[in-house]
Amino acid sequence: MADQLSIDVIKDFQQKLSSLLGVSGHEEEVRNFIIGEIEKNSLADKSWIDPLGNVLAIKEGTIGEDRILLDAHIDEIGFMVSHITEKGFLRFVPIGTWDIRILLGQSVILKSADGKIFNGIIGSLPPHITTVKERNKVVTIDNMYIDIGMSSEEEVIENQINIGTTGTLYSPFVEFPNGMVRGKAFDDRTGCNVLLHTLLLLKEQEHSDTVLINFAAQEEAGGQGAITGAYSLKPTMAIAIENTTAADVPGVSKEKIPVYIGKGPAITVADLSIITNPKINARLIKNAEQEDIPWQYKKPKYSRTDAGRIQITRKGVPSTVVSVPCRYIHSPTSLLKLEDIYNTVRLIEAFIRNPSKI
């Protein structure tokens, strides 16, 4: 099935998905794009949007003994407006986890209540009017603001920007050498890309196990979408598809590098939310070896994923995580290799195509 995959199409989907604005709890753009692709291409026997905002889909198996849930979250980290000053500056609180050291001076985009996009800049006290001691301190979010070029609270509100308005840091999609691309929100629009391509590969083939899909809302806010989606779909096993930290950069020792760019999908043995199921991992590894798909372990114990929520749904769901390595996650821009997405799709498709009891 690998010959049906196209790096160019993977790249096109990555650019489209990453350019969408979908901060946790406000994922409408992403949700509408995904449900549109599923329905336009008839990728599932049933698809719908649940009350929390998950995009759920089912592709029935020929036997249906197992129900395999594939989960990828549609939301991204961002910020929410918490106060508007008299002169039109915006105070904000984070949605998800940011490295506050990199926020100052960054470009931001936010969406008004009527759907218009506004640009801004994160600022604080200018360095020219601060002391050396003040400049050597990390500026906290409480001391930052967003400047959107407006001159009064009234003007901001007239443009339907108010307390609760959301946005995020902005970075355009750019191609790098060696099949690398950069952009915003790769965590976890990359997983969404993997799931859409997996469905495309499964469209014309029979598979014995039923495939359940959750494009999950609000992972960055606590994994609420994973909980409700898994409860609704009733899986017998699950794989969360993620982006994960590739710290293969200067200054990081080998034992502290969770995964590497270019070495294929990463299989998690444990993270901060789950001890993954060894039988599912063994099935993944067996398929990778049979299909000559490069893969790597993700070293424990870093980050949290939807799998930690899914595994404790109902009576418990055997679960694991497969991730695409990515540098600079939870920053304005991320960097990954398209071939790693390609091989992750291959691995997940092979896992579905070659059933085995766990």
C-alpha positions in Angstrom: 0.0 0.0 0.0 3.0 2.3 0.4 3.0 3.1 -3.4 -0.4 4.8 -2.9 1.2 7.3 -0.5 2.5 10.6 -1.8 5.0 12.8 0.0 3.6 15.8 -1.9 0.1 15.1 -0.8 1.3 14.6 2.8 3.0 18.0 2.6 -0.1 19.6 1.2 -2.3 18.3 4.0 0.4 19.3 6.6 0.3 22.9 5.3 -3.4 23.1 5.2 -3.9 21.6 8.7 -1.2 23.6 10.4 -2.4 26.9 8.9 -5.8 26.5 10.6 -6.5 28.2 13.9 -7.9 25.9 16.6 -6.9 26.7 20.1 -8.4 24.2 22.7 -12.1 24.6 22.9 -12.2 26.7 19.7 -11.4 24.1 17.1 -14.1 24.9 14.6 -11.8 25.5 11.6 -9.9 22.3 12.0 -13.1 20.3 12.8 -14.8 21.6 9.6 -11.8 20.8 7.4 -11.5 17.3 8.7 -15.2 16.3 8.5 -15.3 17.9 5.1 -12.4 15.6 3.9 -14.0 12.5 5.4 -17.4 13.2 3.8 -16.1 14.4 0.4 -13.9 11.3 0.0 -16.3 8.8 1.6 -13.5 7.7 4.0 -15.8 6.2 6.7 -19.0 4.3 7.0 -20.2 6.8 9.6 -18.9 10.2 10.7 -20.2 12.9 13.0 -19.3 15.7 15.4 -20.1 15.0 19.0 -21.4 17.5 21.6 -17.8 18.3 22.8 -16.5 19.0 19.3 -14.7 15.7 18.5 -14.9 14.4 14.9 -15.7 10.8 15.3 -15.8 8.2 12.5 -16.2 4.4 12.1 -15.0 2.1 9.3 -16.5 -1.3 9.8 -14.4 -4.4 9.7 -15.4 -7.7 8.0 -15.4 -9.6 11.3 -15.5 -6.9 13.9 -14.0 -8.9 16.8 -11.7 -6.0 17.7 -12.5 -2.3 17.7 -9.3 -0.3 17.2 -9.4 3.3 18.2 -7.0 5.8 16.5 -6.9 9.2 18.2 -5.2 12.4 17.2 -6.0 15.8 18.8 -7.2 18.7 16.7 -6.5 21.5 19.1 -3.3 23.6 19.6 -1.9 25.6 22.4 -2.6 29.3 22.5 -3.8 32.1 24.7 -7.1 33.7 25.8 -7.7 37.4 26.3 -8.2 38.1 30.1 -8.3 41.9 30.1 -8.5 44.8 27.7 -6.7 48.0 28.9 -8.2 51.5 28.4 -5.6 52.1 25.6 -6.5 48.8 23.7 -3.8 46.5 24.8 -4.7 42.9 25.6 -3.7 41.0 28.7 -3.8 37.2 28.3 -3.5 33.8 29.9 -2.0 30.7 28.3 -4.1 27.8 27.0 -1.7 24.8 27.2 1.9 24.9 28.1 4.2 27.6 26.6 7.9 28.2 27.2 7.5 31.8 28.4 11.1 32.6 27.5 10.3 32.7 23.8 7.0 34.8 23.9 8.3 38.4 23.9 8.3 40.0 20.4 6.4 37.1 18.8 3.8 37.6 16.1 0.3 36.4 17.1 -3.0 35.9 15.4 -6.4 35.9 17.1 -9.9 35.4 15.9 -12.8 37.8 16.7 -16.3 36.7 17.5 -17.4 37.3 13.8 -14.5 35.2 12.5 -12.1 37.9 11.4 -8.3 37.3 11.9 -6.3 40.1 13.6 -2.5 40.2 13.9 -0.6 41.3 17.0 2.7 41.4 18.8 3.5 40.3 22.3 5.3 43.1 24.2 6.4 44.2 27.6 8.5 47.1 29.0 11.0 48.3 26.3 14.6 47.3 27.2 15.7 51.0 26.8 13.7 52.0 29.9 14.6 49.0 32.1 17.5 48.4 34.4 20.2 45.8 33.7 18.8 43.8 36.6 15.3 43.9 35.1 16.6 42.8 31.7 18.3 39.7 33.2 15.0 38.4 34.6 12.6 36.2 32.7 9.5 38.3 32.0 6.3 36.6 33.3 3.1 36.5 31.3 1.5 38.8 33.9 3.9 41.5 32.6 3.2 40.9 28.9 0.5 42.2 26.7 -0.6 41.9 23.1 -0.6 45.0 20.9 -3.0 44.7 18.0 -2.6 48.3 16.9 -5.9 49.6 18.4 -6.0 52.7 20.5 -8.9 52.1 23.0 -10.9 49.5 24.8 -13.9 50.6 22.8 -12.2 50.1 19.5 -11.2 46.6 20.5 -14.7 45.7 21.6 -16.2 47.2 18.4 -14.1 44.7 16.5 -15.7 41.9 18.5 -12.5 41.1 20.4 -13.3 40.6 24.1 -12.5 38.7 27.2 -12.4 35.0 26.1 -11.1 35.7 22.6 -8.5 33.1 21.7 -5.4 33.2 19.5 -1.9 31.8 19.2 1.6 32.5 18.0 1.9 32.6 14.2 4.6 31.1 12.0 4.1 30.5 8.2 4.6 27.1 6.7 8.1 26.9 5.0 10.0 24.1 3.3 13.5 23.3 4.5 16.1 21.1 2.8 16.1 17.3 3.1 12.3 17.0 3.1 12.0 19.0 6.2 9.1 21.5 6.8 8.4 24.0 9.5 5.1 25.5 10.7 2.8 26.1 13.6 0.5 23.6 15.4 2.3 20.5 14.1 1.3 19.1 17.6 -1.0 17.5 16.7 -2.1 18.4 13.2 0.6 15.9 12.2 -1.4 13.2 13.9 -4.5 14.4 12.0 -2.6 14.1 8.8 -1.6 10.5 9.6 -5.2 9.6 10.4 -6.6 11.1 7.2 -4.0 9.4 5.1 -4.7 6.1 6.9 -8.3 6.4 6.1 -7.4 7.1 2.4 -5.4 3.9 2.3 -8.1 1.9 4.0 -10.8 3.2 1.7 -10.5 0.5 -1.0 -9.5 -2.4 1.1 -11.2 -4.8 3.5 -9.9 -5.2 7.1 -11.1 -7.6 9.7 -11.1 -5.2 12.7 -13.4 -2.2 12.9 -11.5 1.0 12.9 -12.6 3.8 15.1 -11.4 7.4 14.7 -11.4 10.3 17.1 -10.1 13.6 16.0 -10.1 14.8 19.6 -10.8 18.2 21.0 -9.2 19.8 24.0 -6.1 17.6 24.5 -4.0 20.6 25.5 -6.6 21.6 28.1 -6.7 18.2 29.8 -7.7 15.5 27.3 -11.5 15.9 27.6 -12.1 15.0 24.0 -10.2 11.7 24.3 -12.4 10.7 27.3 -15.7 11.4 25.7 -14.7 10.1 22.3 -13.4 6.8 23.7 -16.5 6.4 25.9 -18.8 6.8 22.9 -16.8 4.6 20.5 -16.2 1.6 22.9 -12.8 0.5 21.6 -11.1 -2.8 22.6 -7.6 -1.2 22.0 -6.3 2.2 21.1 -3.4 4.0 19.6 -2.9 7.8 20.1 -1.1 9.3 17.2 1.1 12.3 18.3 3.9 14.6 17.5 6.7 14.2 20.0 9.8 16.0 21.1 12.9 15.3 19.0 15.7 16.8 21.2 18.4 15.7 18.8 20.0 19.1 19.0 23.3 20.5 20.4 23.6 20.4 24.1 21.5 17.4 24.7 23.2 14.1 25.7 22.2 10.9 23.9 20.5 9.4 27.0 18.2 12.4 27.2 17.1 12.5 23.6 13.6 11.0 23.5 13.5 10.5 19.7 15.4 11.4 16.6 14.3 13.2 13.4 14.4 10.9 10.3 14.4 7.6 12.1 10.7 6.9 11.6 7.7 6.6 13.9 8.4 6.4 17.7 6.7 3.8 19.8 6.1 4.8 23.4 6.8 2.4 26.3 5.8 4.9 29.0 5.1 8.6 29.4 3.9 10.7 32.3 0.3 9.5 31.7 0.6 5.8 30.8 2.5 2.6 30.8 1.7 1.5 27.3 0.4 -2.0 26.4 3.3 -4.3 25.5 1.2 -6.6 23.3 0.1 -3.7 21.1 3.7 -2.5 20.9 4.8 -6.0 19.9 2.2 -6.0 17.2 3.4 -2.6 15.9 7.1 -3.7 16.0 6.3 -7.0 14.2 4.5 -5.1 11.4 7.3 -2.6 11.1 9.8 -5.4 10.7 7.7 -7.3 8.2 7.0 -4.2 6.1 10.6 -2.9 6.4 9.3 0.3 8.1 11.9 2.3 10.1 10.9 2.8 13.7 12.3 3.8 17.1 11.4 3.7 20.7 10.5 6.9 22.5 12.5 6.8 25.7 10.5 7.2 28.9 9.3 9.3 30.6 8.3 12.5 28.8 5.0 14.3 28.2 1.4 13.3 28.5 -1.0 12.1 25.7 -4.6 11.2 25.1 -3.6 7.6 25.6 -3.5 8.2 29.3 -7.1 9.2 29.2 -8.3 6.6 26.8 -6.8 3.7 28.8 -9.1 4.3 31.9 -12.3 4.7 29.9 -15.1 2.4 30.8 -13.6 -0.9 32.0 -10.1 0.0 30.7 -8.7 0.1 27.1 -5.3 -1.4 26.2 -3.5 1.6 24.7 -0.2 2.9 23.3 1.2 5.9 21.5 2.9 6.2 18.1 4.5 9.6 17.4 6.1 11.5 14.6 9.4 13.1 15.8 9.3 16.9 15.8 11.7 19.6 17.0 10.6 22.7 18.9 7.2 21.5 20.0 5.1 24.0 22.0 6.9 27.0 20.5 5.9 29.4 17.7 7.2 27.0 15.0 8.0 23.3 14.8 10.3 21.3 12.4 9.8 17.8 11.1 10.7 15.5 8.3 7.9 14.5 5.9 9.3 11.0 5.5 8.6 10.4 9.2 4.9 11.2 8.6 5.0 8.9 5.5 6.4 6.0 7.5 4.0 6.5 10.4 1.1 6.2 8.0 2.6 3.0 6.6 3.0 1.6 10.2 -0.6 2.3 11.2 -2.0 1.0 8.0 0.0 -2.2 8.3 -1.2 -2.6 11.9 -4.8 -2.5 10.7 -4.2 -4.7 7.7 -2.5 -7.5 9.7 -4.7 -8.4 12.6 -3.5 -10.4 15.6 -4.9 -11.1 19.0 -3.4 -9.2 21.9 
